[in-house]
Amino acid sequence: MHDFEVGEHLYRFPGGLRLRHHKQIACRDPLARPDMPEALYLPLQQHQGPVGELLVQVGDRVLKGQPLSRARNDREVPVHAPTSGTIREIRRWPVSWPPDSDAECLVLEPDGEETWTETESAAVEGWRQADPADLIEHIRAAGLAGLGGAMFPTAAKLRGDWPQVHTLILNGSECEPYISCDEMLMRERPGAIIEGGLILARALGAERVVIAIEDQMGAVDKSLSRALAEHDPDDVCRIVEVTTIYPEGGEKQLIQVLTGAEVPHDGLPQDLGLACLNVGTAAATRDAVIEGKPLIERIVTVSGPGIAHPRNLVALLGTPVRDLLAAAGGRHDDLERLVLGGPMSGLPLATDRIPVTKGSNCILVLRRQDTRREQPVMPCINCGECVRVCPASLLPQELFKYLKAEEYDQADSLDLFDCIECGCCAHVCPSHIPLVDWYRHGKGVLRERGIEDARAQKARQRFEAREQRLSEEKQQRRRRREQREEKLRSGGNAKSEVQAAIERARAKSTGPDKEGD
């Protein structure tokens, strides 16, 4: 049994920043849907992990909700058709990650009929008594990945070799400025979040569910409280308000706030008996299990000073960003930058043709006057401000020095991969050093090196296996040769003995006759 009550007391994580949120400008209107795009561009990889098995070909007619790929393990996540139509192409198309790159995409031309594939058979009857393994298989088949932006496969979070999970944390602490898609979801679909949280708790075997929201989300608190009274008769769920400090929405930071415990380095929340999933993932779980609907759409915040009508839109996956900008009133003429995510940790978009994916939570539109004036990068003055605000308790200036000197192993030894790329260090750096860019570069180099090391290890294993196979075959041939030689020797001795016996019998039979003559 765990020795702490999650959320009973609140704690502080190191560092962090208090930022203006700019969220309410996109929350003035209810959720809306943009017009159907002329084409949907569906990347085969919308998650962390390998691509699943493709199930369709160019020219195929597909129905809404039909699987277009299949997951063969928990690290693969299938893609489903967001509407009915025809697969017109499979081609390279611009995507958000890696920045300024493209990837293999299915091009789906809608037919305007919105004809669903059969969903009733995909729903789970009596989920409260369902086997947890069956629930996880269902969630995997529905294409669920983390909707908070990380896009980690949900099935892989629910199933693994770790201690018993006692508490599920639903992360509704949407800490980065401008992003409000989770807030609008919690306002308008609180019941779906509660039901989805209970289903996920059943899949995990968790005893309780804690829904973490920011202390300034008054409307969200009211809507969730009403939903708890209707959907949670056993009081499994509890709402906890956390202090609004960026980046308390990070998984490790939120866990530290709620428990006072730190997730071990190179460890997982499950090592503490915890699991942390986004509230959007919970609502998608409810839709998949109760209604049989796969993940084919998500809420996207379209906001920023450069957009005419900031709002939250329910967008089909594969919708080009340009369609969302049009649905939000269009952009201003002096558009300077499009950002996927928020101003602190978001990724710049090279084009508005990039499609919405499962991790697309916000499109931030900035004008020239909103972007930071270009400043010359100055030498690090060792002021220590980056250390003060780092929520992961790292040494950002030391990491930068090692990465600049291409001493990647040294940077790795300082726990580079613990960096959550929140941007706090770069935000306060008086020398205007693009620290997060350096950290992303270093991680990429180390990942590539890890890939090369893994390839070398596999090649070495193949070579060793081949050498062992050849050695075993040589030994088998030698043993067979020795057996043949032994058999020949045994056969020759037997022939000699038989011949000798014949000759003795012949001599014995002829001897007395000769004596009688």
LUMZARO-59092 format. One line per 2 residues: for each residue z, x, y of C-alpha. Coordinates in steps of 0.001 Angstrom, whole numbers, always signed. Layout:
% LUMZARO-59092
Z,X,Y ~ ...
***
This chain:
% LUMZARO-59092
+0,+0,+0 ~ -803,+1326,+3452
+2048,+2480,+5671 ~ +710,+1127,+8985
-421,-2244,+10310 ~ -3879,-1958,+11803
-3787,-3050,+15430 ~ -45,-3736,+15502
+304,-946,+18050 ~ -2427,+658,+20138
-2850,+4396,+20570 ~ -5017,+6737,+22638
-7829,+8945,+21525 ~ -8469,+12252,+23327
-10644,+12338,+26412 ~ -12920,+9481,+27360
-14028,+8025,+30687 ~ -13482,+4856,+32667
-16901,+3575,+33686 ~ -18262,+589,+35546
-19643,-1766,+32929 ~ -22463,-3674,+34640
-22432,-6137,+31721 ~ -22139,-9545,+33337
-25574,-9407,+34946 ~ -27115,-9942,+31479
-24542,-12557,+30391 ~ -25254,-15190,+33028
-27815,-17009,+30870 ~ -27529,-18154,+27249
-29445,-16425,+24500 ~ -33198,-17017,+24591
-36224,-16117,+22478 ~ -39351,-14413,+23845
-42798,-15751,+23028 ~ -44278,-14750,+19687
-45999,-11349,+20053 ~ -49661,-10899,+19171
-48576,-8404,+16524 ~ -45318,-7102,+15064
-45011,-3386,+14306 ~ -42553,-2847,+11488
-41469,+735,+10742 ~ -40803,+1219,+7053
-37718,+3240,+7958 ~ -35270,+1324,+10144
-32107,+2914,+8798 ~ -30448,+6186,+7865
-31833,+7192,+4498 ~ -35050,+7191,+2479
-37759,+4548,+2678 ~ -37867,+1832,+29
-40757,+955,-2260 ~ -43654,-751,-442
-44523,-4165,-1913 ~ -47539,-5256,+177
-51051,-4050,+989 ~ -53427,-4471,+3888
-54853,-7993,+3889 ~ -51866,-9611,+2159
-50637,-12970,+3446 ~ -46854,-13002,+3817
-44229,-15653,+4512 ~ -41302,-15463,+6885
-38405,-13694,+5195 ~ -40574,-12271,+2411
-39581,-8740,+1352 ~ -42188,-6163,+2351
-40375,-3294,+673 ~ -37686,-2973,-1999
-34472,-948,-2086 ~ -33971,+1035,-5301
-30491,+2278,-4384 ~ -27791,+1725,-1763
-29272,+4303,+640 ~ -32587,+2472,+871
-32914,-665,+3003 ~ -35794,-3123,+2547
-37889,-4554,+5379 ~ -38758,-8272,+5512
-41458,-10234,+7295 ~ -40039,-11599,+10586
-42650,-14387,+10569 ~ -45537,-15624,+8453
-48939,-14007,+8872 ~ -51205,-11258,+7576
-50679,-7531,+7094 ~ -53566,-6227,+9191
-52859,-2492,+9050 ~ -50557,+217,+7834
-50730,+2874,+10515 ~ -48875,+5409,+12612
-47231,+3831,+15650 ~ -44824,+5045,+18363
-41144,+4737,+17420 ~ -37881,+5494,+19206
-36583,+8218,+16885 ~ -37262,+11093,+16891
-38107,+10838,+20609 ~ -41812,+10806,+21502
-42880,+10498,+17860 ~ -44648,+8023,+15610
-44074,+6736,+12091 ~ -45720,+4679,+9366
-45616,+989,+10371 ~ -46799,-2297,+8933
-48808,-4273,+11490 ~ -48134,-7991,+10943
-50381,-10503,+12725 ~ -48469,-13816,+13067
-50210,-17039,+12102 ~ -48023,-19144,+14395
-46859,-21382,+11559 ~ -43447,-19775,+10921
-43641,-20709,+7234 ~ -40493,-19558,+5444
-40336,-18126,+1987 ~ -37807,-19883,-234
-34302,-19082,+1031 ~ -32156,-21533,-932
-32431,-19462,-4097 ~ -31392,-16365,-2131
-28126,-17926,-945 ~ -24885,-17323,-2851
-23015,-20424,-3914 ~ -19256,-20145,-3997
-19086,-16706,-2382 ~ -15283,-16876,-2265
-15269,-16577,-6068 ~ -18344,-14353,-6349
-18134,-10939,-7942 ~ -17964,-8266,-5181
-20739,-6255,-6849 ~ -23021,-9306,-6742
-22285,-9795,-3046 ~ -23142,-6167,-2314
-26414,-6430,-4259 ~ -27271,-9538,-2248
-26459,-7815,+1040 ~ -28596,-4828,+56
-31544,-7060,-865 ~ -31249,-8828,+2510
-31975,-5564,+4322 ~ -28699,-5117,+6156
-28043,-1933,+8094 ~ -25509,-1278,+10826
-26477,-3271,+13918 ~ -24267,-1246,+16237
-27022,+1337,+16582 ~ -26239,+3797,+13790
-28315,+1807,+11243 ~ -26279,+3086,+8287
-27090,+1074,+5128 ~ -24444,-1632,+4782
-24427,-1588,+969 ~ -23618,+2144,+1007
-20616,+1403,+3239 ~ -19353,-1292,+920
-19696,+561,-2363 ~ -18569,+4079,-3156
-16088,+6346,-4883 ~ -13107,+6061,-2545
-9600,+4580,-2455 ~ -9041,+842,-2226
-9949,-537,+1227 ~ -7114,-2675,+2585
-8481,-3532,+6063 ~ -11931,-4326,+7405
-12407,-3596,+11115 ~ -15130,-5570,+12858
-16170,-3552,+15878 ~ -16788,-5762,+18912
-15711,-3083,+21363 ~ -18988,-2659,+23181
-17941,+161,+25460 ~ -21148,+1545,+26984
-22314,+196,+30369 ~ -24995,-2519,+30514
-24999,-3259,+26740 ~ -23779,-6822,+26088
-25599,-8014,+22953 ~ -22391,-8043,+20887
-20520,-9876,+23639 ~ -23159,-12614,+23740
-23105,-12858,+19940 ~ -19322,-13253,+19936
-19554,-15897,+22652 ~ -22287,-17988,+21051
-21815,-17437,+17284 ~ -18116,-16694,+16731
-18006,-18735,+13513 ~ -20757,-16645,+11959
-18763,-13481,+12705 ~ -15597,-14898,+11123
-17422,-16099,+8001 ~ -19348,-12847,+7711
-16130,-10857,+8068 ~ -14511,-12826,+5251
-17547,-12255,+3020 ~ -17482,-8523,+3740
-13751,-8443,+3028 ~ -14427,-10108,-318
-17099,-7498,-1107 ~ -14700,-4681,-191
-11598,-6167,-1768 ~ -9897,-5913,+1641
-6738,-7911,+2340 ~ -7277,-8449,+6053
-9854,-8361,+8829 ~ -9223,-7037,+12343
-11729,-7970,+15051 ~ -11528,-5438,+17881
-12733,-6555,+21310 ~ -12304,-5117,+24795
-9414,-6353,+26914 ~ -11789,-7614,+29606
-13646,-9977,+27240 ~ -11750,-13154,+28120
-14548,-15541,+27161 ~ -14994,-13779,+23824
-11284,-14023,+23036 ~ -11366,-17786,+23602
-14473,-18389,+21498 ~ -13227,-16246,+18591
-9780,-17863,+18678 ~ -11330,-21321,+18360
-13512,-20121,+15469 ~ -10514,-18629,+13662
-8773,-21995,+13626 ~ -11850,-23561,+11998
-13089,-20886,+9600 ~ -10005,-18854,+8622
-7370,-21214,+7156 ~ -5659,-18362,+5276
-5100,-16235,+8419 ~ -6966,-13256,+7023
-8495,-12350,+10396 ~ -6822,-11210,+13577
-8175,-10443,+17057 ~ -7002,-7233,+18734
-7833,-6372,+22345 ~ -8297,-2658,+23005
-8258,-863,+26344 ~ -11673,-497,+27885
-12233,+3259,+27888 ~ -15571,+4808,+26934
-16249,+5579,+24052 ~ -13571,+3563,+22266
-16388,+1743,+20442 ~ -17103,+4860,+18397
-15978,+4367,+14805 ~ -13502,+7254,+14650
-12191,+6590,+18150 ~ -11631,+2885,+17463
-9792,+3656,+14238 ~ -7537,+6088,+16098
-6839,+3448,+18751 ~ -5934,+813,+16149
-3960,+2993,+13732 ~ -2968,+6230,+15404
-4534,+8018,+12411 ~ -7550,+10318,+12568
-10408,+10087,+10122 ~ -10397,+13443,+8282
-13003,+16024,+9217 ~ -15946,+15541,+6842
-14130,+12388,+5695 ~ -14733,+8653,+5922
-12689,+5698,+7197 ~ -12454,+4650,+3548
-10229,+7697,+2975 ~ -7657,+5833,+5100
-8236,+2544,+3295 ~ -10399,+1243,+6135
-13975,+113,+6626 ~ -15559,-387,+10045
-18645,-2537,+10623 ~ -20261,-4045,+13687
-19761,-7730,+14509 ~ -23543,-8170,+14410
-23567,-6872,+10844 ~ -20920,-9477,+9978
-23017,-12328,+11406 ~ -26102,-11055,+9548
-24040,-10932,+6336 ~ -23079,-14570,+6795
-26728,-15585,+7299 ~ -27817,-13628,+4217
-25121,-14925,+1861 ~ -24669,-18524,+3018
-28231,-19341,+4145 ~ -30236,-16775,+2178
-31849,-15354,+5326 ~ -32638,-11639,+5392
-32273,-9497,+8504 ~ -35450,-10207,+10503
-34144,-10490,+14077 ~ -31401,-9238,+16338
-30012,-9709,+19856 ~ -31291,-7152,+22376
-29890,-6687,+25877 ~ -32632,-6156,+28471
-30899,-4975,+31590 ~ -30709,-2444,+34380
-31651,-2326,+38062 ~ -35336,-2071,+37205
-35698,-5463,+35480 ~ -36180,-8728,+37377
-34018,-11019,+35202 ~ -31480,-9166,+33043
-30571,-11163,+29934 ~ -29959,-11092,+26189
-32857,-12021,+23939 ~ -33051,-12892,+20234
-35986,-10704,+19267 ~ -37915,-10534,+16007
-37908,-7068,+14492 ~ -41186,-5360,+15294
-41516,-6930,+18749 ~ -42901,-4360,+21223
-40570,-3490,+24094 ~ -43211,-4624,+26598
-42838,-8210,+25324 ~ -39087,-8115,+25945
-39627,-6785,+29473 ~ -41996,-9681,+30173
-39486,-12193,+28796 ~ -36857,-10762,+31156
-38949,-11431,+34245 ~ -40938,-8209,+34241
-40081,-4778,+35536 ~ -40136,-3506,+39086
-43076,-1453,+40281 ~ -41009,+1694,+40774
-40040,+1934,+37116 ~ -38904,+5443,+36354
-37464,+5332,+32866 ~ -36956,+3117,+29824
-33894,+3884,+27716 ~ -33015,+2588,+24262
-29256,+2051,+24452 ~ -26985,+2675,+27399
-26988,+5213,+30219 ~ -24521,+7550,+28485
-25896,+7977,+24968 ~ -29249,+6192,+25069
-32598,+7699,+24140 ~ -35515,+7776,+26592
-38551,+5815,+25411 ~ -41950,+7453,+25772
-43811,+4132,+25890 ~ -43190,+377,+26051
-45234,-63,+22852 ~ -42228,+1017,+20781
-41006,-1880,+18594 ~ -37551,-3390,+18186
-35805,-2209,+15011 ~ -32496,-3042,+13369
-30637,-586,+15586 ~ -32192,-1616,+18932
-29250,-2976,+20886 ~ -30376,-2514,+24506
-33418,-1729,+26635 ~ -32212,-216,+29888
-34739,-274,+32752 ~ -34171,+2248,+35544
-35883,+2803,+38874 ~ -36537,+6153,+40504
-33506,+5757,+42733 ~ -31285,+5015,+39717
-32080,+8160,+37777 ~ -30053,+11211,+38431
-31601,+13503,+41007 ~ -32999,+16632,+39392
-30452,+19400,+39759 ~ -30928,+23023,+38792
-28985,+23977,+35691 ~ -26329,+26471,+36683
-24326,+28869,+34486 ~ -21239,+27493,+32789
-18165,+28215,+34932 ~ -15639,+27507,+32136
-13992,+24776,+34195 ~ -12832,+22964,+31059
-13865,+19492,+32238 ~ -16019,+18978,+29127
-13032,+19801,+26924 ~ -10840,+17357,+28836
-13133,+14375,+28323 ~ -14385,+15102,+24783
-13216,+12230,+22533 ~ -13766,+14338,+19393
-11481,+17185,+20547 ~ -14296,+19723,+20396
-15015,+22768,+22565 ~ -18291,+21711,+24190
-18731,+24862,+26271 ~ -18312,+27111,+23216
-20769,+25010,+21232 ~ -23277,+25340,+24079
-22924,+29117,+24214 ~ -23471,+29507,+20474
-26438,+27152,+20456 ~ -28043,+28869,+23430
-27658,+32193,+21593 ~ -29158,+30551,+18450
-25962,+31290,+16530 ~ -26144,+28005,+14666
-23718,+28892,+11899 ~ -21063,+29637,+14502
-21704,+26262,+16135 ~ -21451,+24607,+12744
-18095,+26329,+12199 ~ -16871,+24641,+15411
-17613,+21219,+13876 ~ -20838,+20509,+15751
-21529,+17494,+13543 ~ -18280,+15863,+14719
-19984,+15383,+18100 ~ -20785,+11676,+18557
-23251,+12418,+21391 ~ -21383,+10101,+23769
-22458,+12102,+26820 ~ -18996,+12424,+28384
-19284,+16216,+28613 ~ -22687,+16153,+30316
-21489,+13413,+32668 ~ -18700,+15569,+34122
-20405,+18990,+33939 ~ -20566,+20445,+37485
-23279,+22881,+36354 ~ -25575,+20005,+35280
-26039,+21493,+31809 ~ -27751,+18982,+29452
-25085,+19522,+26812 ~ -25969,+16580,+24580
-29583,+17736,+24395 ~ -28377,+21116,+23161
-26119,+19483,+20550 ~ -28948,+17294,+19258
-31197,+20330,+19054 ~ -28560,+22303,+17156
-27960,+19485,+14703 ~ -31687,+19239,+14108
-31951,+22954,+13361 ~ -28991,+22813,+10988
-30378,+19736,+9257 ~ -33726,+21461,+8790
-31935,+24526,+7500 ~ -30000,+22307,+5133
-33251,+20763,+3953 ~ -34760,+24202,+3398
-31621,+25337,+1573 ~ -31776,+22226,-594
-35444,+22863,-1348 ~ -34687,+26481,-2236
-31817,+25358,-4443 ~ -34075,+22863,-6229
-36755,+25539,-6699 ~ -34147,+27908,-8072
-32870,+25229,-10424 ~ -36422,+24496,-11606
-37033,+28219,-12191 ~ -33767,+28628,-14088
-34487,+25521,-16154 ~ -37969,+26849,-16974
-36578,+30241,-17972 ~ -33968,+28592,-20166
-36608,+26351,-21760 ~ -38862,+29326,-22491
-35924,+31261,-23943 ~ -34948,+28339,-26167
-38546,+27920,-27334 ~ -38722,+31652,-28140
-35502,+31435,-30139 ~ -36776,+28364,-31985
-40021,+30174,-32888 ~ -38027,+33178,-34132
-35764,+30962,-36240 ~ -38778,+29159,-37739
-40415,+32492,-38574 ~ -37241,+33758,-40228
-36981,+30538,-42233 ~ -40565,+30884,-43435
-39973,+34481,-44445 ~ -36777,+33528,-46243
-38623,+30774,-48059 ~ -41351,+33166,-49127
-38805,+35639,-50414 ~ -36986,+32869,-52238
-40278,+31638,-53692 ~ -41262,+35168,-54916
-37941,+35739,-56714 ~ -38177,+32381,-58397
-41678,+33201,-59671 ~ -40499,+36524,-61123
-37581,+34918,-62922 ~ -39795,+32209,-64425
-42318,+34781,-65634 ~ -39556,+36849,-67185
-38167,+33791,-68976 ~ -41633,+32962,-70382
-42096,+36466,-71646 ~ -38642,+36476,-73312
-39398,+33186,-75046 ~ -42767,+34465,-76268
-41281,+37650,-77642 ~ -38580,+35721,-79410
-41047,+33328,-81055 ~ -43413,+36029,-82320
-40879,+38525,-83531 ~ -39792,+36900,-86899
-43368,+36053,-87873 ~ -44350,+39691,-87590
-41413,+40704,-89733 ~ -42466,+38162,-92520
-46053,+39453,-92860
***
